[in-house]
Structures are given as structure tokens and as C-alpha cells.
Amino acid sequence: MAGNSISTLILFIAAMLVAAGVAGTLVTNVNDLSNAVDSHSGDVTTEIDTDIEIISDPGSGAVYNANGEENVTLLVKNTGRATLAADSTTLDVLVDGVYVSSDAFTVTVQEGGPWRDGAVAALEVDRSLATGEEHRLVVTVNGAEEVFEFYVP
């Protein structure tokens, strides 16, 4: 009888050690997963709170200045809840599928101050465009993307 009790005790201890090892592994994995979800949810919140709208009229002559400076000027309105940084390092700009480096464009808030919800900023891109063609400009900030198509006569 004593031999039976000892073998049962050994099996019980072995089972407890295995259960503790599995529980420790699960706790570590759940903690890592929780941290990843927290990090991703912060990024998603930023994307949800960010939205822009290009309010320039594509038919007006004010979009592209072909005489002299040769630049594209767009009015971009912050329609999201987040306050955006009004500098060229936070925006990604493509003109006709070509990436524009941050030193080739400027962002200026029209009312001055921060680029809050409802504020309009002028995006001025130094780029020479071919006349008599349609062009496409893409602006991306924090995952919010806006496409603007216009014709240069």
C-alpha cells in the first residue's frame, strides 16, 4: 500500500510540474499578445482619428502655376478629430505616381497655429508638370489617403 501511495504522489507532483510549465508558457504568450494588441490599437486609433479632404477645385487655374514658379498648390482640410503636424515630414505626397521628398513641398496652415479639425492648410509642391495632360496627386497622413486629379491646360 505504501508503494502505491508513493507512486501516486510522484505522478501527482509530475502532473503539477507539467501544469505549472504549461501555465507559465500560456501567461507569457497571452501577455505578449496583449501588448501587441495594445500597440496596434493605438495605431488604429490614430488612423481613425485622422482624416483629410482636398478642397481645391480641379477645374480652376489656381491648382497649377505654369507661368514662372511651376508648382502645385492644394488646399487640404483636416476633417478628422486629431490635430495634425503642419510640416512636410508627416505627409507623404505622390505626383503622377512619383514620390515627392519632404524638402520639395511645404505645408502652411491658412489660419496660423496648429492644423486642428476644420483648419485648412496649403500644400505647395515644387514640381514641373506637362501641359495638356491630366495629373494625379496623392496625399497620405497617418494612413488617411486623399487622391486629387486635375488637368493642366
N, C-alpha and C positions, 0 to 999 in steps of 0.2 A: 503494500500500500504506500509505503514511504517513497518507493521508486516511481510510482505513478504520479504522486504529488509533485515530485521534483521535476519530472519531465513536463508536466503541465505548467509548472511555474516557469521553466525555461522557454517553452513555447509562448507563454503569455508575455514574457519580457521581450522576446524576439519580435512578437507582433506589435508591441508598443513602440519598439525602436523603429520598425518599418513605418508605422503610422506617423511617428514624430518626424521622420525624414521626409515622408510624402507631404505632411502638413507644412513643414518648413519650406519645401520647394514651391508649393502652391502659394503660400503667403508672399514669397519673393516674386513670383511671376505675376500675381494679382497686383502687387504694389507697383511693379514696372509698367503693367498695363494701365493702371490708374494714372500714373504720371504721364504716360503718353497721351491718354485721353484728355487730361487737363491741359497739356501743352497744345494739342490740336484744337481743343475747344476755344482756347484764347485766340488762335489764328483765325478760326472760323468766325468768331465774334467780331474781330477786326474787319474781316471781309464783308460781313453782313452790315456792319455799321458804315461802311464806305460805299459811296455811290457818286458818280459824276454824270453830268449831262453836257454835251456840247451844244450851245445855244446859238452859235453863229449861223447866219443864213448862207447856205452853199451857193445861192444864186447871186449874191451881192459881190461887188468888186472889192469889198473890204477884206476878204479872206487872204488873197494873194496880191502882193505888191510887186508887179512885174517891172515897174519903172524905178530903177535905182537900187533899192536895198535887196530886192528879191528875197522876201521872207513870207512865211505863212503865219497869220495871226488868227487864233481861235479864241472865242470866249467860252470858258469851261465853268459850269456852275456846280458847286458842291451840293448835291441833293441828299447826301447821307447824314447820319447823326454824328459821325466822327469829325473832329477838326483835323484838317489835313495840313501837312507842312508845305508851304508855298516855296519850294525850291526844286531845282531840276534833279536832285538826287533821289527823290521819292517817286518820280514819274518815269515810266518807260514810254517812249514815243517811236513809232514806225511811220515812215513816209514811203508810200508805194512799196511796202514790204522790206524796206531797208531801215535798220536800227539807227536812231539818231543819238549820238553820245550826249551826255548831260551838259557838256560845255557848249553845245551847238543850239541850245534853246534856253529861254528864260520863262519864269512864271512870276507874274505880278498880280497881287490881289487888287482889284479895282477900288475898293473902299478903304484900302490900307488895313493894317492889322492882320490877325490870323485868318486863315481860309476856313471859316466856320460854315455850318449848314446855311444854305441860301446865299452865300457870298459867291461872287463871280471873279474869276482870275483870267488874265490874258496870258495865253500861251503863245510865245513868239518863237518860231522855228526858223533858223537861218538855213534856207535851202532854195536852190535854184530849180525851178520846175519847167518842164517843156510846155509850151503854149499849144492850144488846140487839142488838148487831151484831158481825160478825166484822171483824177488823182485820189488816193485813199490815204487817210491819216488815222492811225490807231493810237489812242492814249490809254495807258493802264496805270492804275494806282491801287495798291493793296488788293489786287485781284479783281477790282472793278474795271471793266474794259468798255470803252466807247469808240465807235467807228464813225468817221466823218468822210463822206465822199463829196468831191466838188470838181467843177470844170474850170479850167484856166483858158479863157478865150485867146 
